[in-house]
Amino acid sequence: MTENVWTRWPSREALLHEGVSRPRRLLARAVRLLVLGTLLWGAFTSSPLHGWGTAAAVAGLLAAVWAAWAFFRATLAHRLWPSLALIAALLAIAAVVQPVGFRVPALVIWCGCAVVALERLPIAAALPVSSVALAAYAEVSDDAWLTAMATAAGLTLAGYVLRLDAEARGNAQRLLAQERAARAAETESAALAERARIAREIHDVLAHSLSAQLVHLEAARLLIERDADRRQILDRVAAARGMARDGLAETRQALSALRGDLTPLEDFLAQLVDTAEGAAEVTVTGDRRPLPAEASQAVRRVAQEALTNVRRHATGARVRVRLDYGAHEVMLDVRDSGGPPGELTGTGGGYGLLGMRERAELLGGSLRAGPGEEGFVVTLKVPV
């Protein structure tokens, strides 16, 4: 529900004068000193003071200064009745000192009350206060009625303009604070996204490398249990060692990718199929171009996982890898010719396809995996 404009307080940012430039702060201080100097000059030159009269004038001046300070604090806390009581006390002080010869201080107090009421109070409360203060000013001043009316109108306009300026400045401060909070949230979100990306890269590298090592080590264990030929066991151990070496290289490549230093995607796929078991080939179609780091990494990881699945589930199958650069997306198609399941078909954790699909969906793409005409087909599409 929209707050009533007549009862709405100026914001705390507006009342605190946050965001005010240094020249304006100096000007405001100069105006306050001028008002205080006028009060002092008027108090000690308007009428002769002796003894208790001087003490009473000083006490009245101190009371007016304290009431003004307390009024500013009460309006800052948006406390209506204390604010009205304090500004009424200021008007009463002016009304008391004017008849005994302190005409100039009284006029200054009345004019100041009219301006600050419009600047710092809700409009519904400021208008009556300003009307009383300006009526008292017009009654006491020696100006012609037209001059008094013009002065009152000018003071009213000045108070309202100060109010509008303060509210505009307060709104600007709130927007600036919101923007800073949004930037901080955006920075935090970017940091969390980067952490998630690093975690995903590390997970993918380790899952690919360790699962491949597990395949060969488990095969070696089964061969040992069956008292197989020593050469076969050594081949499996050597393959596991090769996987560990490749995993280290992939880890280094992942770190390079996190730094934004990636090898060409075509070269990576060529190296990947060179290390695959069985016959494998890579075909690249479309206009070759650099891809964003996230899209490039998605293609690399899906290709790795797809070839690992071929090793695990279709030993010795022929693999065809096709990379197609489209106008708005890049597509990776990995399909095998099928083959007998490996000895360790059930050794995987079961999260390979799920991880590939999640990676694709994070980039707004899609992944399809399922049986093809001959073997198994994995198709990744990523928008670029």
PyMOL commands that set and color helices and strands:
alter all, ss='L'
color gray80, all
select helices_A, chain A and resi 12-16+22-45+52-76+80-97+103-120+123-140+145-225+230-258+265-274+293-313+345-347+352-362
alter helices_A, ss='H'
color red, helices_A
select strands_A, chain A and resi 280-286+319-325+329-336+366-371+376-383
alter strands_A, ss='S'
color yellow, strands_A
deselect
rebuild
show_as cartoon
